[in-house]
Amino acid sequence: MLQLFTRPGLGFEIDQGLLKKYGRRFFKLTETRLKFKVIREKGLRAALALKKRKETAR
């Protein structure tokens, strides 16, 4: 049977040295890039409809 976690998170420590050596960002999505992605995938009309729906939800 597995032991329950006693510490916050996943229950293990991250080695900061190894993270600094091997860790790298593989994906970066800014708000502008998200907008262009939605326009490319769904089209301008759908992107504007999503924007309008988001603004009215506030």
Backbone bond lengths (Angstrom), bond angles and torsions (degrees), N, CA, C in turn:
res aa  C-N    CA-C-N  psi(-1)  N-CA   C-N-CA  omega(-1)  CA-C   N-CA-C  phi
1 M - - - 1.447 - - 1.528 108.56 -
2 L 1.316 116.30 143.65 1.459 121.61 -179.89 1.517 111.32 -76.93
3 Q 1.311 115.33 145.22 1.458 120.94 174.72 1.512 109.53 -79.37
4 L 1.306 117.61 142.23 1.448 121.41 175.24 1.521 109.85 -73.31
5 F 1.326 115.38 150.53 1.453 119.86 179.34 1.518 109.45 -70.14
6 T 1.310 116.39 136.86 1.466 120.41 179.06 1.513 111.59 -106.40
7 R 1.336 116.56 -8.96 1.458 121.25 -178.72 1.516 108.83 -121.32
8 P 1.319 117.72 159.90 1.465 119.66 178.97 1.531 111.62 -64.82
9 G 1.312 115.66 156.22 1.461 120.68 178.25 1.513 111.34 87.50
10 L 1.328 115.19 -147.55 1.457 120.47 -177.46 1.514 113.56 -89.37
11 G 1.314 117.64 -2.32 1.452 120.63 175.75 1.508 114.60 90.62
12 F 1.325 118.91 17.53 1.454 120.47 176.32 1.519 109.47 -140.79
13 E 1.306 115.79 159.52 1.462 122.58 -180.00 1.524 110.18 -92.95
14 I 1.314 116.42 144.03 1.462 121.71 175.34 1.521 107.69 -96.31
15 D 1.316 116.44 125.92 1.462 121.68 177.96 1.522 108.30 -75.41
16 Q 1.324 117.27 107.97 1.456 121.98 -175.83 1.524 112.33 -61.91
17 G 1.328 117.69 -34.13 1.460 120.80 178.51 1.521 112.13 -64.04
18 L 1.334 115.90 -45.40 1.473 119.92 178.39 1.525 111.06 -68.66
19 L 1.326 115.98 -36.06 1.456 118.66 177.67 1.522 110.65 -63.56
20 K 1.317 116.39 -41.82 1.461 120.52 178.67 1.524 111.21 -65.64
21 K 1.332 116.59 -36.27 1.462 120.91 -177.52 1.535 111.82 -76.37
22 Y 1.323 117.57 -44.97 1.461 120.77 -171.51 1.527 114.06 -110.29
23 G 1.306 117.66 -16.54 1.452 119.90 -176.17 1.517 111.49 -73.06
24 R 1.305 115.86 136.71 1.462 120.31 176.71 1.521 108.82 -150.97
25 R 1.293 115.86 151.67 1.459 121.35 177.22 1.519 108.11 -80.53
26 F 1.312 116.89 129.96 1.461 119.79 -178.81 1.516 112.23 -111.46
27 F 1.336 117.49 -4.27 1.459 119.77 -179.24 1.513 108.23 -152.76
28 K 1.319 116.68 131.10 1.452 121.07 178.90 1.524 107.49 -136.34
29 L 1.318 116.01 120.66 1.457 120.77 -178.08 1.522 108.37 -125.75
30 T 1.316 115.45 111.51 1.457 120.26 175.42 1.524 108.72 -93.05
31 E 1.305 116.91 170.08 1.460 120.41 -179.79 1.526 110.93 -61.65
32 T 1.326 116.68 -39.39 1.468 120.41 179.74 1.524 111.05 -65.66
33 R 1.330 117.09 -44.18 1.461 120.02 178.89 1.523 111.27 -63.84
34 L 1.337 117.09 -34.71 1.453 120.63 176.99 1.524 110.86 -64.14
35 K 1.334 116.28 -41.70 1.461 119.92 179.05 1.524 111.10 -61.20
36 F 1.325 117.04 -45.95 1.464 120.30 179.79 1.528 111.32 -65.35
37 K 1.331 117.07 -36.16 1.455 120.49 179.06 1.527 110.61 -64.36
38 V 1.342 116.78 -44.03 1.464 120.49 179.30 1.525 110.37 -63.68
39 I 1.345 117.01 -41.32 1.472 120.21 179.01 1.522 110.52 -62.71
40 R 1.346 116.78 -43.00 1.469 120.17 179.61 1.522 111.72 -64.59
41 E 1.334 116.88 -43.03 1.460 120.15 -173.45 1.524 113.31 -81.90
42 K 1.327 117.77 -38.55 1.465 120.33 -172.81 1.518 113.50 -110.99
43 G 1.317 117.34 -17.25 1.456 120.17 -179.06 1.520 110.83 100.11
44 L 1.326 114.69 160.04 1.459 120.86 -175.71 1.526 111.88 -66.13
45 R 1.318 117.02 -41.74 1.472 120.17 -178.05 1.530 110.93 -61.75
46 A 1.322 117.17 -43.82 1.466 120.83 179.63 1.528 110.81 -67.31
47 A 1.329 117.09 -37.75 1.463 120.41 179.05 1.528 110.85 -64.55
48 L 1.329 116.76 -41.15 1.466 120.02 177.73 1.530 111.54 -67.20
49 A 1.318 117.04 -35.42 1.465 120.40 177.24 1.527 110.69 -66.15
50 L 1.333 116.96 -40.33 1.458 120.76 176.75 1.524 111.22 -63.25
51 K 1.340 116.02 -40.91 1.465 120.44 179.01 1.523 110.34 -62.82
52 K 1.333 116.18 -44.29 1.460 120.20 -179.33 1.521 111.07 -63.70
53 R 1.335 115.74 -42.49 1.468 120.34 179.09 1.537 111.22 -63.67
54 K 1.333 115.74 -37.86 1.472 120.20 -179.78 1.538 110.13 -67.67
55 E 1.326 116.85 -40.03 1.472 120.71 -178.62 1.524 111.22 -69.43
56 T 1.320 118.29 -35.70 1.466 119.79 -179.48 1.512 112.28 -75.92
57 A 1.328 117.66 -19.72 1.465 121.31 -179.76 1.521 112.03 -75.79
58 R 1.305 117.53 -17.36 1.470 120.85 -177.67 1.445 112.40 -75.23
